[in-house]
Amino acid sequence: MSILTKELIQAASIIDVRTQEEVDEGMFAGSIHICLDDLASEMEQIENLKTPIILYCRSGNRSGHAVKYLEDQGFSDLHNGINKETLDKLCI
């Protein structure tokens, strides 16, 4: 498991894998929304992101699945950001 730091977060592309309903409640500043169910259809967009890539959701479960899925597709330098609150706290 990687250790998230403010510096890593500032250098990363950040993907919110929550549902649209959850995203409507607010996103981490600078993140993009790609719902977990849409990862496969959004591969081209993901391939064009700068690395490292941090993925987050509400609890860390879906973002963990997203990290595993992208690793299986050949991606590296991926990090589970757990949730928006975790990222917010690290960037204070």
Secondary structure, DSSP 8 states (H G I E B T S, - for coil): -----HHHHHHSEEEE-S-HHHHTT---TT-EE--GGGTGGGHHHHHTS-SSEEEEESSSHHHHHHHHHHHHTT--SEEEEEEHHHHHHHT-
